[in-house]
């Protein structure tokens, strides 16, 4: 009969020791949870805080009649608004009102048709001058002449005339009006007649064979900045501020 003590030790030994030839199993490491999949909304790119490219890629278009001199204002614009190119577009005086439908603003000559639909800021007055051949007796005057000095002179009025000067005692030409100011001045250079234009146009068409004198009692030509009332933009307001002498820190 087996002793109860030895059986008791065998039971404890069997429970605490592995069987012969068997290795102790290590517990499997716990799996890390798979990262949660982002839904479509979270994968979508975040909207950019910068303005759309279309808003940045814009151009300010400035019209200008012949003789207008916006160079100083264009330079200030480029310093102040380097991200907005300025395009300068020449427009005719006869078509200046229609041109305002295709530009942001324009330097025009007054008067202008349809002014009720426009904002108009007069800028400066141009003096009228008489352009004459270098062989003309009128060159004897130092700086100015008057309408009386033009008595008997052939007064040439080009088709693009902007002054409408009337000299009662001047003689009309025996030929058709020249198509433009450049052609009129070329005719004068040949020794035929005189032409009255704003000083800026005389300078623009300066030649060695012509001179000009101020017409003391002649009509001035007013240059103004104009734009459509229904097309006032931030860029237009910026250009208006430049023309009026506001600094970049000035309020409107």
Kinemage of the C-alpha trace (Angstrom):
@kinemage 1
@onewidth
@group {chain A} dominant
@subgroup {mainchain}
@vectorlist {calphas} color= white
{ca unk a 1} P 0.000 0.000 0.000
{ca unk a 2} L 1.509 3.254 -1.099
{ca unk a 3} L 2.187 5.941 1.400
{ca unk a 4} L -0.025 8.915 1.205
{ca unk a 5} L 2.866 11.320 1.733
{ca unk a 6} L 4.682 10.302 -1.424
{ca unk a 7} L 1.519 10.625 -3.508
{ca unk a 8} L 0.931 14.039 -2.170
{ca unk a 9} L 4.451 15.175 -3.173
{ca unk a 10} L 3.986 13.700 -6.625
{ca unk a 11} L 0.837 15.684 -7.159
{ca unk a 12} L 2.517 18.920 -6.165
{ca unk a 13} L 5.530 18.143 -8.316
{ca unk a 14} L 3.351 17.350 -11.302
{ca unk a 15} L 1.548 20.614 -11.007
{ca unk a 16} L 4.668 22.828 -10.598
{ca unk a 17} L 7.117 21.309 -13.125
{ca unk a 18} L 6.862 20.873 -16.871
{ca unk a 19} L 6.915 17.477 -18.319
{ca unk a 20} L 10.189 16.049 -19.401
{ca unk a 21} L 11.107 17.224 -22.941
{ca unk a 22} L 8.581 20.085 -23.067
{ca unk a 23} L 9.711 23.731 -23.091
{ca unk a 24} L 7.972 26.530 -21.244
{ca unk a 25} L 5.730 28.609 -23.517
{ca unk a 26} L 6.090 32.393 -23.389
{ca unk a 27} L 2.915 34.425 -23.625
{ca unk a 28} L 2.373 36.012 -27.089
{ca unk a 29} L 3.026 39.755 -27.155
{ca unk a 30} L -0.084 41.874 -27.346
{ca unk a 31} L -0.834 43.264 -30.818
{ca unk a 32} L -0.850 46.983 -31.233
{ca unk a 33} L -4.177 48.273 -32.441
{ca unk a 34} L -4.177 49.236 -36.113
{ca unk a 35} L -4.327 53.006 -36.677
{ca unk a 36} L -7.782 54.195 -37.444
{ca unk a 37} L -8.364 54.906 -41.098
{ca unk a 38} L -8.940 58.531 -41.900
{ca unk a 39} L -12.207 59.221 -43.568
{ca unk a 40} L -12.447 61.150 -46.840
{ca unk a 41} L -13.046 64.422 -45.046
{ca unk a 42} L -9.879 64.125 -42.969
{ca unk a 43} L -7.813 63.170 -46.042
{ca unk a 44} L -8.976 66.232 -47.990
{ca unk a 45} L -6.346 69.036 -48.244
{ca unk a 46} L -6.869 71.966 -45.970
{ca unk a 47} L -7.968 75.142 -47.715
{ca unk a 48} L -5.209 77.682 -48.234
{ca unk a 49} L -5.439 80.938 -46.337
{ca unk a 50} L -3.837 82.857 -49.240
{ca unk a 51} L -6.044 84.500 -51.890
{ca unk a 52} L -6.811 82.485 -55.043
{ca unk a 53} L -4.313 82.799 -57.865
{ca unk a 54} L -6.968 84.409 -60.066
{ca unk a 55} L -7.265 87.298 -57.623
{ca unk a 56} L -3.518 87.865 -57.617
{ca unk a 57} L -3.014 87.655 -61.398
{ca unk a 58} L -4.711 90.927 -62.266
{ca unk a 59} L -3.572 93.962 -64.218
{ca unk a 60} L -4.444 97.629 -63.759
{ca unk a 61} L -5.086 99.145 -67.186
{ca unk a 62} L -4.642 102.911 -67.505
{ca unk a 63} L -5.727 104.711 -70.644
{ca unk a 64} L -4.044 107.957 -71.700
{ca unk a 65} L -4.780 110.466 -74.444
{ca unk a 66} L -1.857 111.738 -76.557
{ca unk a 67} L 0.200 114.279 -74.648
{ca unk a 68} L -0.792 113.072 -71.174
{ca unk a 69} L 2.220 112.403 -68.956
{ca unk a 70} L 1.475 109.766 -66.282
{ca unk a 71} L 5.103 108.658 -65.885
{ca unk a 72} L 5.518 109.861 -62.277
{ca unk a 73} L 2.297 108.181 -61.160
{ca unk a 74} L 3.187 104.940 -62.929
{ca unk a 75} L 6.514 104.878 -61.075
{ca unk a 76} L 4.774 105.356 -57.730
{ca unk a 77} L 2.262 102.627 -58.597
{ca unk a 78} L 5.043 100.142 -59.327
{ca unk a 79} L 6.717 100.960 -56.024
{ca unk a 80} L 3.483 100.655 -54.058
{ca unk a 81} L 1.756 97.839 -55.970
{ca unk a 82} L 4.553 95.603 -57.316
{ca unk a 83} L 2.226 92.579 -57.413
{ca unk a 84} L -0.216 94.307 -59.805
{ca unk a 85} L 1.287 95.171 -63.211
{ca unk a 86} L 0.138 98.453 -64.776
{ca unk a 87} L -0.620 98.426 -68.487
{ca unk a 88} L -0.572 101.833 -70.212
{ca unk a 89} L -2.902 102.027 -73.203
{ca unk a 90} L -3.042 105.010 -75.578
{ca unk a 91} L -6.554 106.178 -76.404
{ca unk a 92} L -7.792 108.863 -78.775
{ca unk a 93} L -9.604 111.972 -77.600
{ca unk a 94} L -12.494 111.254 -79.956
{ca unk a 95} L -12.857 107.742 -78.524
{ca unk a 96} L -11.966 108.431 -74.888
{ca unk a 97} L -15.498 107.878 -73.528
{ca unk a 98} L -15.872 104.503 -75.237
{ca unk a 99} L -12.369 103.514 -74.102
{ca unk a 100} L -13.421 103.860 -70.454
{ca unk a 101} L -15.491 100.695 -70.884
{ca unk a 102} L -12.277 98.723 -71.500
{ca unk a 103} L -9.830 100.247 -68.996
{ca unk a 104} L -9.804 100.694 -65.221
{ca unk a 105} L -9.247 104.468 -65.472
{ca unk a 106} L -7.918 106.954 -67.994
{ca unk a 107} L -6.272 110.332 -68.391
{ca unk a 108} L -8.682 112.226 -70.645
{ca unk a 109} L -9.162 115.723 -72.013
{ca unk a 110} L -12.165 117.732 -70.914
{ca unk a 111} L -14.904 118.070 -71.808
{ca unk a 112} L -15.872 114.400 -72.069
{ca unk a 113} L -19.201 112.953 -73.144
{ca unk a 114} L -21.350 111.047 -70.639
{ca unk a 115} L -19.736 112.656 -67.613
{ca unk a 116} L -22.825 111.894 -65.467
{ca unk a 117} L -21.809 108.222 -65.440
{ca unk a 118} L -18.208 108.990 -64.556
{ca unk a 119} L -16.017 110.116 -61.704
{ca unk a 120} L -13.841 112.939 -63.070
{ca unk a 121} L -10.924 114.595 -61.268
{ca unk a 122} L -9.370 117.570 -63.132
{ca unk a 123} L -5.583 117.384 -62.802
{ca unk a 124} L -3.927 120.234 -64.702
{ca unk a 125} L -4.393 122.723 -67.549
{ca unk a 126} L -2.134 122.700 -70.592
{ca unk a 127} L -1.191 125.945 -72.277
{ca unk a 128} L -1.893 126.306 -75.993
{ca unk a 129} L 1.049 126.922 -78.321
{ca unk a 130} L 1.389 127.926 -81.946
{ca unk a 131} L 3.652 125.628 -83.959
{ca unk a 132} L 5.386 127.328 -86.883
{ca unk a 133} L 8.225 126.796 -89.302
{ca unk a 134} L 11.670 127.936 -88.176
{ca unk a 135} L 11.550 130.312 -91.163
{ca unk a 136} L 8.326 132.004 -89.975
{ca unk a 137} L 8.467 135.675 -88.901
{ca unk a 138} L 6.489 134.607 -85.813
{ca unk a 139} L 9.677 133.157 -84.348
{ca unk a 140} L 10.812 136.731 -83.623
{ca unk a 141} L 8.623 136.645 -80.504
{ca unk a 142} L 10.555 135.491 -77.460
{ca unk a 143} L 7.948 133.431 -75.586
{ca unk a 144} L 4.363 134.456 -76.335
{ca unk a 145} L 2.211 135.643 -79.171
{ca unk a 146} L -1.465 136.627 -79.337
{ca unk a 147} L -4.347 135.896 -81.688
{ca unk a 148} L -3.758 139.295 -83.320
{ca unk a 149} L -0.277 138.148 -84.340
{ca unk a 150} L -1.866 135.354 -86.383
{ca unk a 151} L -3.849 137.670 -88.672
{ca unk a 152} L -3.381 136.524 -92.260
{ca unk a 153} L -1.696 133.256 -91.252
{ca unk a 154} L -3.018 129.986 -92.688
{ca unk a 155} L -4.458 128.150 -89.682
{ca unk a 156} L -4.290 124.373 -90.084
{ca unk a 157} L -6.770 122.404 -87.959
{ca unk a 158} L -6.082 118.633 -87.889
{ca unk a 159} L -8.882 116.072 -87.661
{ca unk a 160} L -7.806 115.181 -84.101
{ca unk a 161} L -7.808 118.810 -82.898
{ca unk a 162} L -8.529 119.066 -79.148
{ca unk a 163} L -8.528 122.838 -78.601
{ca unk a 164} L -11.053 124.242 -81.036
{ca unk a 165} L -9.150 127.531 -81.156
{ca unk a 166} L -10.766 130.193 -83.323
{ca unk a 167} L -8.667 132.949 -84.861
{ca unk a 168} L -11.035 135.367 -86.659
{ca unk a 169} L -8.424 136.971 -88.890
{ca unk a 170} L -6.593 133.762 -89.832
{ca unk a 171} L -6.955 132.287 -93.325
{ca unk a 172} L -8.351 128.774 -93.931
{ca unk a 173} L -6.149 126.358 -95.882
{ca unk a 174} L -6.958 125.472 -99.479
{ca unk a 175} L -6.526 121.753 -98.771
{ca unk a 176} L -8.317 119.126 -96.686
{ca unk a 177} L -7.522 118.999 -92.960
{ca unk a 178} L -4.607 116.716 -92.077
{ca unk a 179} L -5.575 113.365 -90.520
{ca unk a 180} L -3.754 114.040 -87.268
{ca unk a 181} L -1.478 116.420 -85.388
{ca unk a 182} L 1.706 114.758 -86.632
{ca unk a 183} L 0.684 115.350 -90.262
{ca unk a 184} L -0.317 118.941 -89.501
{ca unk a 185} L 3.061 119.708 -87.938
{ca unk a 186} L 4.831 118.095 -90.892
{ca unk a 187} L 2.885 120.462 -93.183
{ca unk a 188} L 3.897 123.425 -91.033
{ca unk a 189} L 7.533 122.289 -91.183
{ca unk a 190} L 7.330 122.603 -94.976
{ca unk a 191} L 6.569 126.280 -94.516
{ca unk a 192} L 2.790 126.180 -94.908
{ca unk a 193} L 0.667 127.762 -92.183
{ca unk a 194} L 0.595 127.282 -88.407
{ca unk a 195} L -1.179 124.866 -86.059
{ca unk a 196} L -2.390 125.419 -82.482
{ca unk a 197} L -2.032 122.487 -80.072
{ca unk a 198} L -1.511 121.831 -76.343
{ca unk a 199} L 2.129 122.247 -75.374
{ca unk a 200} L 2.575 118.523 -74.638
{ca unk a 201} L 1.655 117.631 -78.231
{ca unk a 202} L 4.085 120.202 -79.602
{ca unk a 203} L 6.813 118.614 -77.491
{ca unk a 204} L 5.785 115.104 -78.509
{ca unk a 205} L 6.130 116.035 -82.205
{ca unk a 206} L 9.168 118.287 -81.827
{ca unk a 207} L 11.278 118.634 -84.971
{ca unk a 208} L 14.363 120.634 -85.897
{ca unk a 209} L 12.464 122.533 -88.585
{ca unk a 210} L 9.667 123.851 -86.337
{ca unk a 211} L 9.367 126.033 -83.258
{ca unk a 212} L 6.463 126.961 -81.016
{ca unk a 213} L 5.325 129.926 -78.972
{ca unk a 214} L 2.668 130.139 -76.247
{ca unk a 215} L -0.644 131.582 -77.448
{ca unk a 216} L -1.327 133.954 -74.564
{ca unk a 217} L -5.050 134.414 -75.213
{ca unk a 218} L -5.786 130.901 -76.491
{ca unk a 219} L -7.906 128.148 -74.896
{ca unk a 220} L -6.293 125.787 -72.386
{ca unk a 221} L -6.769 122.016 -72.420
{ca unk a 222} L -7.677 120.377 -69.105
{ca unk a 223} L -6.366 116.868 -68.452
{ca unk a 224} L -8.394 114.823 -65.971
{ca unk a 225} L -8.513 111.365 -64.428
{ca unk a 226} L -11.787 109.595 -65.174
{ca unk a 227} L -13.360 106.208 -64.490
{ca unk a 228} L -16.844 104.717 -64.539
{ca unk a 229} L -18.921 105.153 -61.394
{ca unk a 230} L -19.963 101.501 -61.479
{ca unk a 231} L -16.359 100.296 -61.796
{ca unk a 232} L -14.726 101.749 -58.683
{ca unk a 233} L -12.353 99.077 -57.341
{ca unk a 234} L -9.658 99.000 -54.662
{ca unk a 235} L -7.052 99.345 -57.405
{ca unk a 236} L -8.773 102.428 -58.805
{ca unk a 237} L -8.911 103.946 -55.316
{ca unk a 238} L -5.201 103.240 -54.896
{ca unk a 239} L -4.356 104.998 -58.167
{ca unk a 240} L -6.574 107.950 -57.246
{ca unk a 241} L -4.664 108.209 -53.970
{ca unk a 242} L -1.351 108.220 -55.839
{ca unk a 243} L -2.532 110.957 -58.187
{ca unk a 244} L -3.771 113.034 -55.263
{ca unk a 245} L -0.459 112.672 -53.450
{ca unk a 246} L -1.511 110.324 -50.680
{ca unk a 247} L 1.210 108.195 -49.143
{ca unk a 248} L 0.926 104.443 -48.638
{ca unk a 249} L -0.039 105.065 -44.984
{ca unk a 250} L -2.689 107.654 -45.751
{ca unk a 251} L -6.350 106.775 -45.288
{ca unk a 252} L -8.793 107.298 -48.119
